[in-house]
């Protein structure tokens, strides 16, 4: 075999091998994270998953190497280092405070008379859709970061406290009391 044929053959094999490795890497199924083990020296505590772990494994998806389904990862019970919340007693009010979420409020589809109060964690965003610039007001501007663009007002709650958000609609001002925890 001549040297030119050997070079072509070698480059063809190298290209095929590179393509095979790339295809194999792209077709890999997502893998469930390993459970978090307690630090050495702790006794009796069960392992708790980290709050930052996210798995995209479906319990019904079968990995190509085995014939059995992959179990879903356990749901996180609490963040590491955060003490568990005590269960409310029968005389304590239950809280329905949402976390750090984006709460969409489309004015064309929402009856504001029915929405009196909301509760969010710090960092949450109240997105009011379908309103003009400068119409939405807050009574405590030091607790929020407010932005308007293209008929949408985003109010990010940056500090803890209570904020009254006033939204004009149909010749009436509607006030929503937002508690930020």
Backbone torsions as a table, in degrees:
resi	resn	phi	psi	omega
1	UNK	NA	137.5	-177.0
2	UNK	-81.0	161.6	-176.3
3	UNK	-62.2	-34.0	179.6
4	UNK	-66.4	-40.2	179.2
5	UNK	-66.6	-37.2	179.0
6	UNK	-66.0	-41.7	179.0
7	UNK	-63.4	-44.2	178.4
8	UNK	-61.8	-43.1	-179.7
9	UNK	-63.7	-43.1	-179.9
10	UNK	-65.5	-43.8	179.8
11	UNK	-68.5	-33.3	177.0
12	UNK	-66.8	-42.5	178.6
13	UNK	-65.2	-41.6	179.2
14	UNK	-63.7	-41.7	178.5
15	UNK	-65.7	-41.0	179.0
16	UNK	-64.9	-41.4	179.1
17	UNK	-64.7	-42.9	178.1
18	UNK	-61.5	-43.7	179.2
19	UNK	-64.4	-40.3	179.4
20	UNK	-63.6	-42.9	179.8
21	UNK	-65.8	-41.6	-179.7
22	UNK	-64.9	-42.3	179.5
23	UNK	-66.7	-40.6	179.3
24	UNK	-64.2	-38.7	180.0
25	UNK	-70.0	-36.4	-179.1
26	UNK	-72.6	-28.7	-175.8
27	UNK	-88.9	3.4	-177.7
28	UNK	-69.2	139.5	177.4
29	UNK	-75.7	152.3	175.1
30	UNK	-65.5	149.7	-176.0
31	UNK	-113.6	136.9	177.5
32	UNK	-69.0	141.0	179.2
33	UNK	-69.1	154.3	176.4
34	UNK	-71.1	146.2	178.2
35	UNK	-65.7	148.8	-179.2
36	UNK	-81.0	126.9	179.0
37	UNK	-91.4	146.7	177.7
38	UNK	-67.6	152.7	179.2
39	UNK	-62.3	149.9	179.1
40	UNK	-59.8	141.0	177.8
41	UNK	101.4	-13.9	176.2
42	UNK	-87.5	147.3	-176.7
43	UNK	-124.2	140.1	170.3
44	UNK	75.2	-4.2	-178.3
45	UNK	-92.9	138.0	178.7
46	UNK	-77.3	149.8	178.1
47	UNK	-64.8	137.8	177.9
48	UNK	-117.2	135.2	179.8
49	UNK	-70.1	149.9	178.5
50	UNK	-72.1	146.0	-179.4
51	UNK	-70.3	-19.8	-178.7
52	UNK	-86.7	-7.3	179.1
53	UNK	-74.5	132.5	173.2
54	UNK	-133.0	134.0	179.5
55	UNK	-119.2	140.7	178.7
56	UNK	-112.7	32.9	-179.1
57	UNK	-91.5	131.0	176.3
58	UNK	-93.2	134.1	-180.0
59	UNK	-62.4	-22.7	-177.9
60	UNK	-89.9	-9.4	-178.7
61	UNK	-80.4	133.0	-179.2
62	UNK	-104.2	125.3	177.1
63	UNK	-66.4	152.5	-176.2
64	UNK	-68.2	-23.1	-175.2
65	UNK	-86.0	-19.4	-179.8
66	UNK	-127.7	164.6	-179.8
67	UNK	-102.7	13.3	-178.3
68	UNK	-116.5	152.8	-178.6
69	UNK	-69.6	152.2	176.7
70	UNK	-86.4	125.9	179.5
71	UNK	-69.5	147.8	177.8
72	UNK	-70.6	147.0	178.0
73	UNK	-67.8	153.1	-179.6
74	UNK	-67.3	147.4	178.5
75	UNK	-70.6	138.4	179.3
76	UNK	-67.1	137.3	-179.9
77	UNK	-96.6	-34.7	176.3
78	UNK	-163.2	161.8	178.9
79	UNK	-79.1	141.0	179.9
80	UNK	-59.0	132.6	178.7
81	UNK	89.2	-7.2	179.1
82	UNK	-100.0	125.8	179.8
83	UNK	-68.1	148.9	179.3
84	UNK	-65.8	146.9	178.0
85	UNK	-78.3	137.4	176.5
86	UNK	-71.6	147.4	178.1
87	UNK	-69.1	139.8	-179.2
88	UNK	-68.1	140.7	176.8
89	UNK	-79.3	173.1	-174.1
90	UNK	-65.9	-23.7	-179.0
91	UNK	-96.2	-3.2	177.7
92	UNK	-90.6	141.3	177.2
93	UNK	-71.8	144.3	176.5
94	UNK	-83.5	147.1	-178.1
95	UNK	-101.6	141.0	177.3
96	UNK	-119.8	41.4	-178.3
97	UNK	-78.5	129.3	179.0
98	UNK	-84.7	162.1	-178.8
99	UNK	-81.7	-150.1	178.0
100	UNK	-83.1	87.2	-174.3
101	UNK	-123.1	169.4	167.9
102	UNK	-105.9	118.4	-178.6
103	UNK	-102.4	109.1	-179.6
104	UNK	-83.3	133.0	179.8
105	UNK	-127.7	85.0	178.6
106	UNK	-76.6	114.6	-174.0
107	UNK	-65.8	-28.5	179.7
108	UNK	-69.4	-20.8	-176.0
109	UNK	-115.4	1.3	-173.1
110	UNK	-116.5	134.1	173.8
111	UNK	-90.1	101.5	-175.2
112	UNK	-65.3	-23.0	177.3
113	UNK	-60.6	-28.9	-177.0
114	UNK	-86.7	-12.4	-177.5
115	UNK	-105.5	101.2	-176.7
116	UNK	-100.1	-37.5	-175.8
117	UNK	-149.6	156.4	177.2
118	UNK	-139.3	160.3	176.2
119	UNK	-138.2	128.5	-178.9
120	UNK	-134.3	163.4	169.9
121	UNK	-84.8	159.7	177.1
122	UNK	-59.0	134.3	-178.5
123	UNK	102.9	-11.2	179.5
124	UNK	-70.3	158.2	-179.2
125	UNK	-124.8	129.8	171.2
126	UNK	-98.9	114.1	-178.4
127	UNK	-104.7	112.0	-179.9
128	UNK	-100.0	118.2	-173.8
129	UNK	-108.1	135.2	175.0
130	UNK	91.8	45.3	-178.8
131	UNK	-142.3	156.0	-178.5
132	UNK	-81.9	168.9	-179.1
133	UNK	-70.7	140.2	174.9
134	UNK	77.3	6.1	-177.2
135	UNK	-88.9	-32.2	-179.8
136	UNK	-84.8	129.7	179.5
137	UNK	-125.3	156.0	175.1
138	UNK	-126.5	149.0	-178.8
139	UNK	-85.7	-16.9	-179.2
140	UNK	-128.0	76.4	-175.8
141	UNK	-63.7	-18.4	179.3
142	UNK	-73.6	-14.0	-179.6
143	UNK	-96.1	-6.9	-174.3
144	UNK	-131.4	163.7	169.2
145	UNK	-123.7	117.1	-172.4
146	UNK	-113.2	137.9	-179.2
147	UNK	-142.5	141.6	177.7
148	UNK	-120.0	136.8	173.3
149	UNK	-160.0	125.4	172.1
150	UNK	52.3	49.5	176.2
151	UNK	79.9	10.7	-178.6
152	UNK	-126.7	129.2	175.0
153	UNK	-108.3	123.2	174.0
154	UNK	-104.6	123.7	176.4
155	UNK	-115.4	110.1	177.3
156	UNK	-96.3	128.7	-178.8
157	UNK	-89.9	107.4	-171.0
158	UNK	-98.9	-15.0	178.8
159	UNK	-138.5	157.0	178.5
160	UNK	-70.4	149.4	178.3
161	UNK	147.0	-167.4	179.0
162	UNK	-119.9	129.7	-176.7
163	UNK	-124.2	131.4	173.9
164	UNK	-96.4	116.5	179.6
165	UNK	-100.6	121.2	-178.1
166	UNK	-107.0	127.0	-177.7
167	UNK	-124.5	117.4	176.4
168	UNK	-79.7	136.3	177.2
169	UNK	-156.2	127.8	178.3
170	UNK	53.0	56.0	177.0
171	UNK	59.5	25.9	178.6
172	UNK	-144.2	143.4	177.4
173	UNK	-96.7	121.7	178.2
174	UNK	-102.0	131.6	180.0
175	UNK	-111.5	127.6	175.5
176	UNK	-112.0	123.1	178.4
177	UNK	-87.3	121.4	-178.3
178	UNK	-113.2	120.3	176.1
179	UNK	-95.6	127.7	-178.6
180	UNK	-113.4	120.8	-178.6
181	UNK	-109.0	NA	NA
